[in-house]
Amino acid sequence: MPLIPKIGLLFFTSGWFRDVGLQSEGSDTSAAVEKMAERIIKRLEADIELVHSGVLYSTSEAAKAGRMIRDADVDGVLLVPLTWCEDQIVRAAFVELPSVSLLLWTFSPWESLPDFVTFQTALQDTGMVCTLQLSGMLRRENRW
């Protein structure tokens, strides 16, 4: 019987987007972000045992998710910024995971962009910006 890896999955989005009303609860952008996470989970769960708690919008949610993943004794953690997010949200999760291997995933929900992109749609594709930002933060924190 093949070994199935147990992986913690941390989906991040911006708390600030919610604070300023760009990604209110129940908005099209929030729904799109949740749909991205669901799509990823469905694709991965066929081959990986996943430990996750949904999309994280705040430091308190992220810290709680980090503790849950730590307590599940995972083989590694996949960090997935679905949109741009603040460093402190990500840091709150991985502070709880000091000795777990981290993999930072650049995710885009689009195979190609349409000719015209609304502002809300553009927000939904800022995960790659966050990946670049977090790669620097993780390096400064000596997390490889």
C-alpha positions in Angstrom: 0.0 0.0 0.0 1.6 3.3 -1.0 2.1 6.0 1.6 -0.2 8.9 1.3 1.4 12.2 2.5 -0.4 14.2 5.1 -0.2 17.9 4.1 -1.4 21.0 5.9 -3.0 23.4 3.5 -3.1 27.1 4.3 -5.2 29.3 2.1 -4.6 33.1 2.6 -6.4 36.2 1.5 -6.3 39.7 2.7 -8.0 40.9 5.9 -7.4 44.4 4.7 -9.5 43.8 1.6 -12.4 43.0 4.0 -11.7 45.9 6.3 -12.0 48.4 3.5 -15.0 46.7 1.9 -13.3 45.4 -1.2 -13.9 41.8 -0.2 -16.9 41.8 2.1 -18.3 38.6 3.4 -20.6 37.2 0.7 -19.2 39.4 -2.0 -18.4 38.1 -5.5 -14.7 38.3 -4.7 -15.1 36.4 -1.4 -17.2 33.8 -3.3 -14.5 33.5 -6.0 -11.8 33.1 -3.4 -13.7 30.3 -1.6 -14.4 28.6 -5.0 -10.6 28.7 -5.8 -9.9 26.9 -2.5 -12.6 24.3 -3.1 -11.2 23.7 -6.6 -7.7 23.1 -5.2 -8.9 20.8 -2.4 -10.8 18.7 -4.9 -7.8 18.3 -7.1 -5.4 17.5 -4.3 -7.5 15.3 -2.0 -7.4 12.3 -4.5 -3.6 11.9 -3.8 -2.9 13.7 -0.5 -4.5 13.6 3.0 -5.3 17.2 3.6 -5.5 19.1 6.9 -7.1 22.5 6.4 -9.6 25.0 7.8 -10.6 27.0 4.8 -9.6 30.4 3.6 -7.8 32.5 6.3 -8.6 36.2 6.6 -7.1 37.2 9.9 -4.2 36.5 12.2 -6.4 34.8 14.8 -7.8 32.4 12.1 -4.3 31.7 10.8 -2.8 31.0 14.3 -5.7 28.6 15.0 -5.2 26.9 11.7 -1.4 26.6 12.4 -2.1 24.9 15.7 -4.5 22.5 14.2 -2.0 21.6 11.4 0.8 21.2 14.0 -1.4 19.0 16.2 -2.2 16.8 13.1 1.5 15.9 12.7 1.7 16.7 9.0 4.5 15.8 6.7 4.6 19.4 5.3 2.6 22.5 4.7 1.5 24.1 1.5 1.1 27.9 1.7 -1.4 29.1 -0.9 -2.0 32.8 -1.2 -5.2 33.1 -3.2 -5.0 36.9 -3.2 -2.6 39.4 -1.9 -2.5 39.2 1.9 -0.7 40.8 4.8 2.6 39.2 6.1 1.3 39.1 9.6 -1.6 36.7 8.6 0.9 34.2 7.2 3.4 34.7 10.0 0.7 33.9 12.6 0.2 30.5 11.0 3.8 29.5 10.5 4.9 30.6 14.0 2.8 27.7 15.1 4.8 25.4 12.7 8.4 26.0 13.6 9.9 22.7 12.3 7.5 21.8 9.5 8.6 22.0 5.9 6.9 24.8 4.0 6.1 24.9 0.3 4.9 28.2 -1.2 2.6 27.8 -4.1 1.9 30.4 -6.8 -1.7 30.0 -7.8 -3.7 31.8 -10.5 -7.3 31.0 -11.1 -7.1 31.8 -14.8 -5.7 29.9 -17.7 -5.7 33.2 -19.6 -7.1 36.6 -18.9 -10.1 38.0 -20.8 -9.7 41.2 -22.9 -11.2 43.3 -20.1 -10.7 42.7 -16.4 -12.8 44.5 -13.8 -11.1 45.8 -10.6 -12.8 43.0 -8.5 -11.6 40.4 -11.0 -8.1 41.8 -10.8 -8.1 41.5 -7.0 -9.0 37.8 -7.5 -5.7 37.3 -9.3 -3.3 38.9 -6.8 -2.1 35.6 -5.3 1.0 35.6 -7.4 1.9 39.1 -6.1 1.6 37.7 -2.6 3.7 34.7 -3.4 6.6 37.0 -4.4 6.1 39.1 -1.3 6.0 36.1 1.0 9.1 34.5 -0.6 11.1 37.5 0.7 9.4 37.5 4.1 10.1 33.7 4.5 13.7 34.2 3.6 14.1 37.0 6.1 12.6 34.7 8.7 15.0 31.9 7.7 12.2 29.7 6.5 13.2 27.8 3.4 
